[in-house]
Amino acid sequence: MEKDLVAVYSSDQEYQIQIARELLDENGIESFSLNQHDSVIPSIGQIELYVHQKNQQQAEKILKKLKH
Protein backbone atom coordinates (compact mmCIF):
# COMPACT_ATOMS: atom_id res chain seq x y z
CA MET A 1 0.00 0.00 0.00
CA GLU A 2 1.20 3.49 -0.76
CA LYS A 3 2.84 5.39 2.07
CA ASP A 4 0.72 8.51 1.73
CA LEU A 5 -2.64 6.76 2.24
CA VAL A 6 -4.60 7.29 5.45
CA ALA A 7 -7.72 5.57 6.75
CA VAL A 8 -10.73 7.89 6.92
CA TYR A 9 -13.63 5.47 7.41
CA SER A 10 -14.29 1.88 8.40
CA SER A 11 -17.30 -0.39 8.61
CA ASP A 12 -18.13 -4.06 8.79
CA GLN A 13 -20.76 -3.54 6.07
CA GLU A 14 -19.77 -3.45 2.40
CA TYR A 15 -22.73 -1.24 1.44
CA GLN A 16 -21.60 1.48 3.87
CA ILE A 17 -18.15 1.50 2.29
CA GLN A 18 -19.74 1.78 -1.16
CA ILE A 19 -21.82 4.78 -0.05
CA ALA A 20 -18.70 6.43 1.39
CA ARG A 21 -16.72 5.76 -1.80
CA GLU A 22 -19.50 7.24 -3.94
CA LEU A 23 -19.62 10.38 -1.78
CA LEU A 24 -15.89 10.84 -2.08
CA ASP A 25 -15.94 10.15 -5.81
CA GLU A 26 -18.68 12.78 -6.31
CA ASN A 27 -16.32 15.25 -4.64
CA GLY A 28 -13.33 14.29 -6.77
CA ILE A 29 -11.52 12.29 -4.10
CA GLU A 30 -10.02 8.95 -5.07
CA SER A 31 -10.40 6.24 -2.42
CA PHE A 32 -9.22 2.70 -1.86
CA SER A 33 -10.77 0.00 0.32
CA LEU A 34 -9.05 -2.76 2.24
CA ASN A 35 -11.24 -5.68 3.27
CA GLN A 36 -10.01 -7.21 6.52
CA HIS A 37 -12.88 -9.63 7.06
CA ASP A 38 -11.80 -12.99 8.39
CA SER A 39 -11.77 -15.59 5.60
CA VAL A 40 -13.18 -18.30 7.90
CA ILE A 41 -15.75 -16.16 9.73
CA PRO A 42 -16.66 -13.28 7.37
CA SER A 43 -18.73 -11.50 10.02
CA ILE A 44 -15.50 -10.70 11.91
CA GLY A 45 -13.40 -7.79 10.74
CA GLN A 46 -13.68 -4.38 9.17
CA ILE A 47 -13.39 -2.85 5.74
CA GLU A 48 -11.26 0.29 5.81
CA LEU A 49 -11.45 3.17 3.35
CA TYR A 50 -8.26 5.06 2.53
CA VAL A 51 -7.53 8.34 0.74
CA HIS A 52 -4.34 10.17 -0.12
CA GLN A 53 -3.03 12.20 2.82
CA LYS A 54 -3.55 15.49 0.94
CA ASN A 55 -7.32 14.74 0.82
CA GLN A 56 -7.70 13.54 4.41
CA GLN A 57 -9.33 16.63 5.91
CA GLN A 58 -11.78 17.09 3.07
CA ALA A 59 -12.68 13.38 3.06
CA GLU A 60 -13.25 13.32 6.83
CA LYS A 61 -15.48 16.39 6.55
CA ILE A 62 -17.55 14.72 3.80
CA LEU A 63 -17.81 11.41 5.64
CA LYS A 64 -18.53 12.91 9.06
CA LYS A 65 -22.29 12.62 8.54
CA LEU A 66 -21.98 8.86 7.86
CA LYS A 67 -20.45 8.25 11.27
CA HIS A 68 -23.52 9.47 13.17
mmJSON file of the N, C-alpha and C atoms, coordinates in Angstrom:
{"data_MODEL":{"atom_site":{
"group_PDB":["ATOM","ATOM","ATOM","ATOM","ATOM","ATOM","ATOM","ATOM","ATOM","ATOM","ATOM","ATOM","ATOM","ATOM","ATOM","ATOM","ATOM","ATOM","ATOM","ATOM","ATOM","ATOM","ATOM","ATOM","ATOM","ATOM","ATOM","ATOM","ATOM","ATOM","ATOM","ATOM","ATOM","ATOM","ATOM","ATOM","ATOM","ATOM","ATOM","ATOM","ATOM","ATOM","ATOM","ATOM","ATOM","ATOM","ATOM","ATOM","ATOM","ATOM","ATOM","ATOM","ATOM","ATOM","ATOM","ATOM","ATOM","ATOM","ATOM","ATOM","ATOM","ATOM","ATOM","ATOM","ATOM","ATOM","ATOM","ATOM","ATOM","ATOM","ATOM","ATOM","ATOM","ATOM","ATOM","ATOM","ATOM","ATOM","ATOM","ATOM","ATOM","ATOM","ATOM","ATOM","ATOM","ATOM","ATOM","ATOM","ATOM","ATOM","ATOM","ATOM","ATOM","ATOM","ATOM","ATOM","ATOM","ATOM","ATOM","ATOM","ATOM","ATOM","ATOM","ATOM","ATOM","ATOM","ATOM","ATOM","ATOM","ATOM","ATOM","ATOM","ATOM","ATOM","ATOM","ATOM","ATOM","ATOM","ATOM","ATOM","ATOM","ATOM","ATOM","ATOM","ATOM","ATOM","ATOM","ATOM","ATOM","ATOM","ATOM","ATOM","ATOM","ATOM","ATOM","ATOM","ATOM","ATOM","ATOM","ATOM","ATOM","ATOM","ATOM","ATOM","ATOM","ATOM","ATOM","ATOM","ATOM","ATOM","ATOM","ATOM","ATOM","ATOM","ATOM","ATOM","ATOM","ATOM","ATOM","ATOM","ATOM","ATOM","ATOM","ATOM","ATOM","ATOM","ATOM","ATOM","ATOM","ATOM","ATOM","ATOM","ATOM","ATOM","ATOM","ATOM","ATOM","ATOM","ATOM","ATOM","ATOM","ATOM","ATOM","ATOM","ATOM","ATOM","ATOM","ATOM","ATOM","ATOM","ATOM","ATOM","ATOM","ATOM","ATOM","ATOM","ATOM","ATOM","ATOM","ATOM","ATOM","ATOM","ATOM","ATOM"],
"id":[1,2,3,4,5,6,7,8,9,10,11,12,13,14,15,16,17,18,19,20,21,22,23,24,25,26,27,28,29,30,31,32,33,34,35,36,37,38,39,40,41,42,43,44,45,46,47,48,49,50,51,52,53,54,55,56,57,58,59,60,61,62,63,64,65,66,67,68,69,70,71,72,73,74,75,76,77,78,79,80,81,82,83,84,85,86,87,88,89,90,91,92,93,94,95,96,97,98,99,100,101,102,103,104,105,106,107,108,109,110,111,112,113,114,115,116,117,118,119,120,121,122,123,124,125,126,127,128,129,130,131,132,133,134,135,136,137,138,139,140,141,142,143,144,145,146,147,148,149,150,151,152,153,154,155,156,157,158,159,160,161,162,163,164,165,166,167,168,169,170,171,172,173,174,175,176,177,178,179,180,181,182,183,184,185,186,187,188,189,190,191,192,193,194,195,196,197,198,199,200,201,202,203,204],
"type_symbol":["N","C","C","N","C","C","N","C","C","N","C","C","N","C","C","N","C","C","N","C","C","N","C","C","N","C","C","N","C","C","N","C","C","N","C","C","N","C","C","N","C","C","N","C","C","N","C","C","N","C","C","N","C","C","N","C","C","N","C","C","N","C","C","N","C","C","N","C","C","N","C","C","N","C","C","N","C","C","N","C","C","N","C","C","N","C","C","N","C","C","N","C","C","N","C","C","N","C","C","N","C","C","N","C","C","N","C","C","N","C","C","N","C","C","N","C","C","N","C","C","N","C","C","N","C","C","N","C","C","N","C","C","N","C","C","N","C","C","N","C","C","N","C","C","N","C","C","N","C","C","N","C","C","N","C","C","N","C","C","N","C","C","N","C","C","N","C","C","N","C","C","N","C","C","N","C","C","N","C","C","N","C","C","N","C","C","N","C","C","N","C","C","N","C","C","N","C","C","N","C","C","N","C","C"],
"label_atom_id":["N","CA","C","N","CA","C","N","CA","C","N","CA","C","N","CA","C","N","CA","C","N","CA","C","N","CA","C","N","CA","C","N","CA","C","N","CA","C","N","CA","C","N","CA","C","N","CA","C","N","CA","C","N","CA","C","N","CA","C","N","CA","C","N","CA","C","N","CA","C","N","CA","C","N","CA","C","N","CA","C","N","CA","C","N","CA","C","N","CA","C","N","CA","C","N","CA","C","N","CA","C","N","CA","C","N","CA","C","N","CA","C","N","CA","C","N","CA","C","N","CA","C","N","CA","C","N","CA","C","N","CA","C","N","CA","C","N","CA","C","N","CA","C","N","CA","C","N","CA","C","N","CA","C","N","CA","C","N","CA","C","N","CA","C","N","CA","C","N","CA","C","N","CA","C","N","CA","C","N","CA","C","N","CA","C","N","CA","C","N","CA","C","N","CA","C","N","CA","C","N","CA","C","N","CA","C","N","CA","C","N","CA","C","N","CA","C","N","CA","C","N","CA","C","N","CA","C","N","CA","C","N","CA","C","N","CA","C"],
"label_alt_id":[null,null,null,null,null,null,null,null,null,null,null,null,null,null,null,null,null,null,null,null,null,null,null,null,null,null,null,null,null,null,null,null,null,null,null,null,null,null,null,null,null,null,null,null,null,null,null,null,null,null,null,null,null,null,null,null,null,null,null,null,null,null,null,null,null,null,null,null,null,null,null,null,null,null,null,null,null,null,null,null,null,null,null,null,null,null,null,null,null,null,null,null,null,null,null,null,null,null,null,null,null,null,null,null,null,null,null,null,null,null,null,null,null,null,null,null,null,null,null,null,null,null,null,null,null,null,null,null,null,null,null,null,null,null,null,null,null,null,null,null,null,null,null,null,null,null,null,null,null,null,null,null,null,null,null,null,null,null,null,null,null,null,null,null,null,null,null,null,null,null,null,null,null,null,null,null,null,null,null,null,null,null,null,null,null,null,null,null,null,null,null,null,null,null,null,null,null,null,null,null,null,null,null,null],
"label_comp_id":["MET","MET","MET","GLU","GLU","GLU","LYS","LYS","LYS","ASP","ASP","ASP","LEU","LEU","LEU","VAL","VAL","VAL","ALA","ALA","ALA","VAL","VAL","VAL","TYR","TYR","TYR","SER","SER","SER","SER","SER","SER","ASP","ASP","ASP","GLN","GLN","GLN","GLU","GLU","GLU","TYR","TYR","TYR","GLN","GLN","GLN","ILE","ILE","ILE","GLN","GLN","GLN","ILE","ILE","ILE","ALA","ALA","ALA","ARG","ARG","ARG","GLU","GLU","GLU","LEU","LEU","LEU","LEU","LEU","LEU","ASP","ASP","ASP","GLU","GLU","GLU","ASN","ASN","ASN","GLY","GLY","GLY","ILE","ILE","ILE","GLU","GLU","GLU","SER","SER","SER","PHE","PHE","PHE","SER","SER","SER","LEU","LEU","LEU","ASN","ASN","ASN","GLN","GLN","GLN","HIS","HIS","HIS","ASP","ASP","ASP","SER","SER","SER","VAL","VAL","VAL","ILE","ILE","ILE","PRO","PRO","PRO","SER","SER","SER","ILE","ILE","ILE","GLY","GLY","GLY","GLN","GLN","GLN","ILE","ILE","ILE","GLU","GLU","GLU","LEU","LEU","LEU","TYR","TYR","TYR","VAL","VAL","VAL","HIS","HIS","HIS","GLN","GLN","GLN","LYS","LYS","LYS","ASN","ASN","ASN","GLN","GLN","GLN","GLN","GLN","GLN","GLN","GLN","GLN","ALA","ALA","ALA","GLU","GLU","GLU","LYS","LYS","LYS","ILE","ILE","ILE","LEU","LEU","LEU","LYS","LYS","LYS","LYS","LYS","LYS","LEU","LEU","LEU","LYS","LYS","LYS","HIS","HIS","HIS"],
"label_asym_id":["A","A","A","A","A","A","A","A","A","A","A","A","A","A","A","A","A","A","A","A","A","A","A","A","A","A","A","A","A","A","A","A","A","A","A","A","A","A","A","A","A","A","A","A","A","A","A","A","A","A","A","A","A","A","A","A","A","A","A","A","A","A","A","A","A","A","A","A","A","A","A","A","A","A","A","A","A","A","A","A","A","A","A","A","A","A","A","A","A","A","A","A","A","A","A","A","A","A","A","A","A","A","A","A","A","A","A","A","A","A","A","A","A","A","A","A","A","A","A","A","A","A","A","A","A","A","A","A","A","A","A","A","A","A","A","A","A","A","A","A","A","A","A","A","A","A","A","A","A","A","A","A","A","A","A","A","A","A","A","A","A","A","A","A","A","A","A","A","A","A","A","A","A","A","A","A","A","A","A","A","A","A","A","A","A","A","A","A","A","A","A","A","A","A","A","A","A","A","A","A","A","A","A","A"],
"label_entity_id":["1","1","1","1","1","1","1","1","1","1","1","1","1","1","1","1","1","1","1","1","1","1","1","1","1","1","1","1","1","1","1","1","1","1","1","1","1","1","1","1","1","1","1","1","1","1","1","1","1","1","1","1","1","1","1","1","1","1","1","1","1","1","1","1","1","1","1","1","1","1","1","1","1","1","1","1","1","1","1","1","1","1","1","1","1","1","1","1","1","1","1","1","1","1","1","1","1","1","1","1","1","1","1","1","1","1","1","1","1","1","1","1","1","1","1","1","1","1","1","1","1","1","1","1","1","1","1","1","1","1","1","1","1","1","1","1","1","1","1","1","1","1","1","1","1","1","1","1","1","1","1","1","1","1","1","1","1","1","1","1","1","1","1","1","1","1","1","1","1","1","1","1","1","1","1","1","1","1","1","1","1","1","1","1","1","1","1","1","1","1","1","1","1","1","1","1","1","1","1","1","1","1","1","1"],
"label_seq_id":[1,1,1,2,2,2,3,3,3,4,4,4,5,5,5,6,6,6,7,7,7,8,8,8,9,9,9,10,10,10,11,11,11,12,12,12,13,13,13,14,14,14,15,15,15,16,16,16,17,17,17,18,18,18,19,19,19,20,20,20,21,21,21,22,22,22,23,23,23,24,24,24,25,25,25,26,26,26,27,27,27,28,28,28,29,29,29,30,30,30,31,31,31,32,32,32,33,33,33,34,34,34,35,35,35,36,36,36,37,37,37,38,38,38,39,39,39,40,40,40,41,41,41,42,42,42,43,43,43,44,44,44,45,45,45,46,46,46,47,47,47,48,48,48,49,49,49,50,50,50,51,51,51,52,52,52,53,53,53,54,54,54,55,55,55,56,56,56,57,57,57,58,58,58,59,59,59,60,60,60,61,61,61,62,62,62,63,63,63,64,64,64,65,65,65,66,66,66,67,67,67,68,68,68],
"pdbx_PDB_ins_code":[null,null,null,null,null,null,null,null,null,null,null,null,null,null,null,null,null,null,null,null,null,null,null,null,null,null,null,null,null,null,null,null,null,null,null,null,null,null,null,null,null,null,null,null,null,null,null,null,null,null,null,null,null,null,null,null,null,null,null,null,null,null,null,null,null,null,null,null,null,null,null,null,null,null,null,null,null,null,null,null,null,null,null,null,null,null,null,null,null,null,null,null,null,null,null,null,null,null,null,null,null,null,null,null,null,null,null,null,null,null,null,null,null,null,null,null,null,null,null,null,null,null,null,null,null,null,null,null,null,null,null,null,null,null,null,null,null,null,null,null,null,null,null,null,null,null,null,null,null,null,null,null,null,null,null,null,null,null,null,null,null,null,null,null,null,null,null,null,null,null,null,null,null,null,null,null,null,null,null,null,null,null,null,null,null,null,null,null,null,null,null,null,null,null,null,null,null,null,null,null,null,null,null,null],
"Cartn_x":[0.844,0.0,0.887,0.426,1.201,1.391,2.512,2.842,1.982,1.46,0.72,-0.789,-1.229,-2.643,-2.975,-4.137,-4.598,-6.041,-6.364,-7.719,-8.626,-9.788,-10.727,-12.09,-12.323,-13.631,-13.487,-14.275,-14.291,-15.691,-15.999,-17.297,-17.171,-18.097,-18.128,-19.135,-19.763,-20.764,-20.269,-20.251,-19.775,-20.585,-21.907,-22.732,-22.377,-21.986,-21.6,-20.306,-19.397,-18.151,-18.462,-19.379,-19.743,-20.368,-21.221,-21.816,-20.728,-19.8,-18.704,-17.846,-17.541,-16.72,-17.428,-18.738,-19.498,-19.501,-19.654,-19.621,-18.272,-17.215,-15.886,-15.671,-16.096,-15.94,-16.69,-17.889,-18.675,-17.953,-17.066,-16.316,-14.889,-14.627,-13.327,-12.195,-12.534,-11.516,-11.429,-10.247,-10.017,-9.856,-10.492,-10.401,-10.1,-9.612,-9.223,-9.752,-10.276,-10.774,-9.888,-9.807,-9.054,-9.98,-10.326,-11.243,-10.447,-10.715,-10.007,-10.927,-12.012,-12.885,-12.125,-12.402,-11.802,-12.276,-11.386,-11.769,-12.576,-12.437,-13.179,-14.528,-14.526,-15.751,-15.919,-16.576,-16.658,-17.327,-18.072,-18.727,-17.754,-16.525,-15.505,-14.556,-14.347,-13.4,-14.056,-13.231,-13.678,-13.196,-13.859,-13.395,-12.984,-11.766,-11.263,-11.184,-11.486,-11.447,-10.306,-9.458,-8.265,-8.323,-7.715,-7.531,-6.095,-5.674,-4.342,-4.322,-3.209,-3.034,-3.469,-3.198,-3.547,-5.056,-5.855,-7.316,-7.973,-7.167,-7.697,-8.727,-8.415,-9.333,-10.648,-10.572,-11.784,-12.619,-11.976,-12.681,-13.361,-12.67,-13.251,-14.452,-14.367,-15.477,-16.7,-16.472,-17.553,-18.175,-17.343,-17.809,-18.309,-18.144,-18.528,-19.991,-20.86,-22.292,-22.613,-21.75,-21.977,-21.688,-20.86,-20.445,-21.477,-22.496,-23.518,-24.69],
"Cartn_y":[-1.184,0.0,1.245,2.26,3.49,4.127,4.8,5.391,6.589,7.301,8.515,8.295,7.043,6.762,6.737,7.284,7.292,6.792,6.075,5.565,6.704,6.828,7.887,7.344,6.05,5.472,3.966,3.342,1.88,1.404,0.205,-0.393,-1.897,-2.62,-4.063,-4.398,-3.361,-3.545,-2.995,-3.84,-3.451,-2.29,-2.296,-1.244,0.136,0.2,1.479,2.003,1.11,1.498,2.004,1.343,1.776,3.173,3.448,4.782,5.817,5.511,6.43,6.67,5.62,5.76,6.621,6.449,7.243,8.722,8.995,10.383,11.031,10.3,10.836,11.034,10.057,10.15,11.364,11.617,12.776,14.088,14.061,15.25,15.234,14.329,14.288,13.707,12.89,12.287,10.785,10.356,8.945,8.192,7.03,6.245,4.786,4.089,2.695,1.958,0.76,0.001,-1.213,-1.592,-2.764,-3.617,-4.785,-5.677,-6.563,-6.413,-7.208,-8.208,-8.594,-9.626,-10.938,-11.676,-12.988,-13.927,-14.696,-15.589,-16.798,-17.163,-18.298,-17.847,-16.716,-16.164,-14.739,-14.59,-13.283,-12.184,-12.53,-11.499,-10.813,-11.301,-10.703,-9.883,-8.645,-7.792,-6.564,-5.662,-4.38,-4.203,-3.313,-2.846,-1.398,-1.061,0.295,1.034,2.321,3.168,4.163,4.219,5.061,6.122,7.27,8.339,8.813,9.568,10.173,11.213,11.314,12.203,13.635,14.111,15.489,15.717,14.638,14.74,14.353,14.066,13.541,14.459,15.728,16.631,16.774,16.944,17.095,15.815,14.666,13.384,13.181,13.482,13.322,14.242,15.432,16.387,15.829,15.282,14.724,13.515,12.665,11.406,11.541,12.695,12.908,12.555,12.895,12.622,11.126,10.315,8.864,8.206,8.848,8.248,8.428,9.225,9.471,8.547],
"Cartn_z":[0.0,0.0,0.0,-0.669,-0.758,0.615,0.778,2.07,2.424,1.428,1.734,1.866,2.036,2.241,3.724,4.063,5.454,5.503,6.566,6.751,7.212,6.556,6.92,7.321,7.098,7.405,7.484,8.343,8.395,8.768,8.333,8.609,8.432,9.022,8.789,7.686,7.128,6.074,4.743,3.722,2.397,1.812,2.027,1.436,2.01,3.279,3.874,3.246,2.955,2.289,0.884,0.187,-1.165,-1.15,-0.18,-0.048,0.188,1.086,1.392,0.152,-0.583,-1.799,-2.838,-2.974,-3.936,-3.541,-2.253,-1.782,-2.085,-1.811,-2.079,-3.574,-4.358,-5.812,-6.37,-5.872,-6.306,-6.012,-5.028,-4.642,-5.182,-6.113,-6.771,-5.95,-4.959,-4.095,-4.39,-4.803,-5.073,-3.75,-3.653,-2.421,-2.745,-1.736,-1.858,-0.634,-0.824,0.32,0.567,1.821,2.244,3.098,2.583,3.274,4.22,5.516,6.518,7.21,6.518,7.065,7.159,8.192,8.389,7.282,6.699,5.603,6.083,7.354,7.896,8.446,9.148,9.731,9.191,8.038,7.375,8.189,9.217,10.024,10.988,11.04,11.907,11.052,11.443,10.737,10.138,9.706,9.17,7.735,7.037,5.741,5.964,5.593,5.806,4.483,4.531,3.352,3.507,2.498,2.527,1.435,1.724,0.738,0.833,-0.175,-0.117,1.007,1.673,2.815,2.512,1.305,0.945,0.944,0.847,0.824,2.143,3.155,4.407,5.049,5.227,5.911,5.162,3.861,3.069,3.128,3.017,3.063,4.409,5.496,6.828,7.007,6.465,6.547,5.788,4.61,3.798,4.471,5.056,5.64,7.073,7.67,9.062,9.302,8.367,8.535,8.495,7.886,7.861,9.204,10.0,11.269,12.377,12.128,13.171,13.023],
"occupancy":[1.0,1.0,1.0,1.0,1.0,1.0,1.0,1.0,1.0,1.0,1.0,1.0,1.0,1.0,1.0,1.0,1.0,1.0,1.0,1.0,1.0,1.0,1.0,1.0,1.0,1.0,1.0,1.0,1.0,1.0,1.0,1.0,1.0,1.0,1.0,1.0,1.0,1.0,1.0,1.0,1.0,1.0,1.0,1.0,1.0,1.0,1.0,1.0,1.0,1.0,1.0,1.0,1.0,1.0,1.0,1.0,1.0,1.0,1.0,1.0,1.0,1.0,1.0,1.0,1.0,1.0,1.0,1.0,1.0,1.0,1.0,1.0,1.0,1.0,1.0,1.0,1.0,1.0,1.0,1.0,1.0,1.0,1.0,1.0,1.0,1.0,1.0,1.0,1.0,1.0,1.0,1.0,1.0,1.0,1.0,1.0,1.0,1.0,1.0,1.0,1.0,1.0,1.0,1.0,1.0,1.0,1.0,1.0,1.0,1.0,1.0,1.0,1.0,1.0,1.0,1.0,1.0,1.0,1.0,1.0,1.0,1.0,1.0,1.0,1.0,1.0,1.0,1.0,1.0,1.0,1.0,1.0,1.0,1.0,1.0,1.0,1.0,1.0,1.0,1.0,1.0,1.0,1.0,1.0,1.0,1.0,1.0,1.0,1.0,1.0,1.0,1.0,1.0,1.0,1.0,1.0,1.0,1.0,1.0,1.0,1.0,1.0,1.0,1.0,1.0,1.0,1.0,1.0,1.0,1.0,1.0,1.0,1.0,1.0,1.0,1.0,1.0,1.0,1.0,1.0,1.0,1.0,1.0,1.0,1.0,1.0,1.0,1.0,1.0,1.0,1.0,1.0,1.0,1.0,1.0,1.0,1.0,1.0,1.0,1.0,1.0,1.0,1.0,1.0],
"B_iso_or_equiv":[0.0,0.0,0.0,0.0,0.0,0.0,0.0,0.0,0.0,0.0,0.0,0.0,0.0,0.0,0.0,0.0,0.0,0.0,0.0,0.0,0.0,0.0,0.0,0.0,0.0,0.0,0.0,0.0,0.0,0.0,0.0,0.0,0.0,0.0,0.0,0.0,0.0,0.0,0.0,0.0,0.0,0.0,0.0,0.0,0.0,0.0,0.0,0.0,0.0,0.0,0.0,0.0,0.0,0.0,0.0,0.0,0.0,0.0,0.0,0.0,0.0,0.0,0.0,0.0,0.0,0.0,0.0,0.0,0.0,0.0,0.0,0.0,0.0,0.0,0.0,0.0,0.0,0.0,0.0,0.0,0.0,0.0,0.0,0.0,0.0,0.0,0.0,0.0,0.0,0.0,0.0,0.0,0.0,0.0,0.0,0.0,0.0,0.0,0.0,0.0,0.0,0.0,0.0,0.0,0.0,0.0,0.0,0.0,0.0,0.0,0.0,0.0,0.0,0.0,0.0,0.0,0.0,0.0,0.0,0.0,0.0,0.0,0.0,0.0,0.0,0.0,0.0,0.0,0.0,0.0,0.0,0.0,0.0,0.0,0.0,0.0,0.0,0.0,0.0,0.0,0.0,0.0,0.0,0.0,0.0,0.0,0.0,0.0,0.0,0.0,0.0,0.0,0.0,0.0,0.0,0.0,0.0,0.0,0.0,0.0,0.0,0.0,0.0,0.0,0.0,0.0,0.0,0.0,0.0,0.0,0.0,0.0,0.0,0.0,0.0,0.0,0.0,0.0,0.0,0.0,0.0,0.0,0.0,0.0,0.0,0.0,0.0,0.0,0.0,0.0,0.0,0.0,0.0,0.0,0.0,0.0,0.0,0.0,0.0,0.0,0.0,0.0,0.0,0.0],
"pdbx_formal_charge":[null,null,null,null,null,null,null,null,null,null,null,null,null,null,null,null,null,null,null,null,null,null,null,null,null,null,null,null,null,null,null,null,null,null,null,null,null,null,null,null,null,null,null,null,null,null,null,null,null,null,null,null,null,null,null,null,null,null,null,null,null,null,null,null,null,null,null,null,null,null,null,null,null,null,null,null,null,null,null,null,null,null,null,null,null,null,null,null,null,null,null,null,null,null,null,null,null,null,null,null,null,null,null,null,null,null,null,null,null,null,null,null,null,null,null,null,null,null,null,null,null,null,null,null,null,null,null,null,null,null,null,null,null,null,null,null,null,null,null,null,null,null,null,null,null,null,null,null,null,null,null,null,null,null,null,null,null,null,null,null,null,null,null,null,null,null,null,null,null,null,null,null,null,null,null,null,null,null,null,null,null,null,null,null,null,null,null,null,null,null,null,null,null,null,null,null,null,null,null,null,null,null,null,null],
"auth_seq_id":[1,1,1,2,2,2,3,3,3,4,4,4,5,5,5,6,6,6,7,7,7,8,8,8,9,9,9,10,10,10,11,11,11,12,12,12,13,13,13,14,14,14,15,15,15,16,16,16,17,17,17,18,18,18,19,19,19,20,20,20,21,21,21,22,22,22,23,23,23,24,24,24,25,25,25,26,26,26,27,27,27,28,28,28,29,29,29,30,30,30,31,31,31,32,32,32,33,33,33,34,34,34,35,35,35,36,36,36,37,37,37,38,38,38,39,39,39,40,40,40,41,41,41,42,42,42,43,43,43,44,44,44,45,45,45,46,46,46,47,47,47,48,48,48,49,49,49,50,50,50,51,51,51,52,52,52,53,53,53,54,54,54,55,55,55,56,56,56,57,57,57,58,58,58,59,59,59,60,60,60,61,61,61,62,62,62,63,63,63,64,64,64,65,65,65,66,66,66,67,67,67,68,68,68],
"auth_comp_id":["MET","MET","MET","GLU","GLU","GLU","LYS","LYS","LYS","ASP","ASP","ASP","LEU","LEU","LEU","VAL","VAL","VAL","ALA","ALA","ALA","VAL","VAL","VAL","TYR","TYR","TYR","SER","SER","SER","SER","SER","SER","ASP","ASP","ASP","GLN","GLN","GLN","GLU","GLU","GLU","TYR","TYR","TYR","GLN","GLN","GLN","ILE","ILE","ILE","GLN","GLN","GLN","ILE","ILE","ILE","ALA","ALA","ALA","ARG","ARG","ARG","GLU","GLU","GLU","LEU","LEU","LEU","LEU","LEU","LEU","ASP","ASP","ASP","GLU","GLU","GLU","ASN","ASN","ASN","GLY","GLY","GLY","ILE","ILE","ILE","GLU","GLU","GLU","SER","SER","SER","PHE","PHE","PHE","SER","SER","SER","LEU","LEU","LEU","ASN","ASN","ASN","GLN","GLN","GLN","HIS","HIS","HIS","ASP","ASP","ASP","SER","SER","SER","VAL","VAL","VAL","ILE","ILE","ILE","PRO","PRO","PRO","SER","SER","SER","ILE","ILE","ILE","GLY","GLY","GLY","GLN","GLN","GLN","ILE","ILE","ILE","GLU","GLU","GLU","LEU","LEU","LEU","TYR","TYR","TYR","VAL","VAL","VAL","HIS","HIS","HIS","GLN","GLN","GLN","LYS","LYS","LYS","ASN","ASN","ASN","GLN","GLN","GLN","GLN","GLN","GLN","GLN","GLN","GLN","ALA","ALA","ALA","GLU","GLU","GLU","LYS","LYS","LYS","ILE","ILE","ILE","LEU","LEU","LEU","LYS","LYS","LYS","LYS","LYS","LYS","LEU","LEU","LEU","LYS","LYS","LYS","HIS","HIS","HIS"],
"auth_asym_id":["A","A","A","A","A","A","A","A","A","A","A","A","A","A","A","A","A","A","A","A","A","A","A","A","A","A","A","A","A","A","A","A","A","A","A","A","A","A","A","A","A","A","A","A","A","A","A","A","A","A","A","A","A","A","A","A","A","A","A","A","A","A","A","A","A","A","A","A","A","A","A","A","A","A","A","A","A","A","A","A","A","A","A","A","A","A","A","A","A","A","A","A","A","A","A","A","A","A","A","A","A","A","A","A","A","A","A","A","A","A","A","A","A","A","A","A","A","A","A","A","A","A","A","A","A","A","A","A","A","A","A","A","A","A","A","A","A","A","A","A","A","A","A","A","A","A","A","A","A","A","A","A","A","A","A","A","A","A","A","A","A","A","A","A","A","A","A","A","A","A","A","A","A","A","A","A","A","A","A","A","A","A","A","A","A","A","A","A","A","A","A","A","A","A","A","A","A","A","A","A","A","A","A","A"],
"auth_atom_id":["N","CA","C","N","CA","C","N","CA","C","N","CA","C","N","CA","C","N","CA","C","N","CA","C","N","CA","C","N","CA","C","N","CA","C","N","CA","C","N","CA","C","N","CA","C","N","CA","C","N","CA","C","N","CA","C","N","CA","C","N","CA","C","N","CA","C","N","CA","C","N","CA","C","N","CA","C","N","CA","C","N","CA","C","N","CA","C","N","CA","C","N","CA","C","N","CA","C","N","CA","C","N","CA","C","N","CA","C","N","CA","C","N","CA","C","N","CA","C","N","CA","C","N","CA","C","N","CA","C","N","CA","C","N","CA","C","N","CA","C","N","CA","C","N","CA","C","N","CA","C","N","CA","C","N","CA","C","N","CA","C","N","CA","C","N","CA","C","N","CA","C","N","CA","C","N","CA","C","N","CA","C","N","CA","C","N","CA","C","N","CA","C","N","CA","C","N","CA","C","N","CA","C","N","CA","C","N","CA","C","N","CA","C","N","CA","C","N","CA","C","N","CA","C","N","CA","C","N","CA","C","N","CA","C","N","CA","C"],
"pdbx_PDB_model_num":[1,1,1,1,1,1,1,1,1,1,1,1,1,1,1,1,1,1,1,1,1,1,1,1,1,1,1,1,1,1,1,1,1,1,1,1,1,1,1,1,1,1,1,1,1,1,1,1,1,1,1,1,1,1,1,1,1,1,1,1,1,1,1,1,1,1,1,1,1,1,1,1,1,1,1,1,1,1,1,1,1,1,1,1,1,1,1,1,1,1,1,1,1,1,1,1,1,1,1,1,1,1,1,1,1,1,1,1,1,1,1,1,1,1,1,1,1,1,1,1,1,1,1,1,1,1,1,1,1,1,1,1,1,1,1,1,1,1,1,1,1,1,1,1,1,1,1,1,1,1,1,1,1,1,1,1,1,1,1,1,1,1,1,1,1,1,1,1,1,1,1,1,1,1,1,1,1,1,1,1,1,1,1,1,1,1,1,1,1,1,1,1,1,1,1,1,1,1,1,1,1,1,1,1]
}}}
